[in-house]
Amino acid sequence: MNDPVTYRAAELLLVEDSPSDALLTQEMLKDAQVLNPLHVVTDGIEAISFLRRQGTYSEAPRPDLVLLDLYLPKKDGWEVLREIRADEMLRAIPCVVTTSSTSGEDIRKSYEAGASFLVNKPLNLEQFGRIVTALDRFRFSIMALPEDD
């Protein structure tokens, strides 16, 4: 028997150590009228704690999408991706790597570690707005989500 489909707002997790990039992301989401709940953590260890609902994050919702910077303190984005993909409870969560790096090696390593896709952090607000709007249309406007565990 199939589980019933539940429609709810998708939960977003932003893993970003730069306060200015985090604020820009929040503002761009708001400007693009993406009203989904957004949770922000600032390093890789916090990201894994949030995802696994450990410590201060024991009541955290399970994110439906992770926006993940690559160059994080304590545990980099590649390590976070590998842990997510190795965890049976987390591996289905789409992870979008956001980076200002244009290194082919960084891009290759991101996909090898399990990135759903990679987005270069644009240098202007218009480009970023188009990315956020495309994410909204692609992911959040038409999707059915499983009930939260």
URMO-V668230 format. One record per helix or strand. SS is the DSSP state (~ for helix, > for strand). FROM is the first residue (numbers start at 1). TO is the last residue. If there is no record, write none. Layout:
# URMO-V668230
<<SS	FROM	TO> <SS	FROM	TO>>
This chain:
# URMO-V668230
<<>	6	6> <>	12	15> <~	19	31> <>	38	41> <~	44	52> <~	55	57> <>	65	69> <~	77	86> <>	94	99> <~	104	113> <>	117	120> <~	125	140> <>	145	145>>
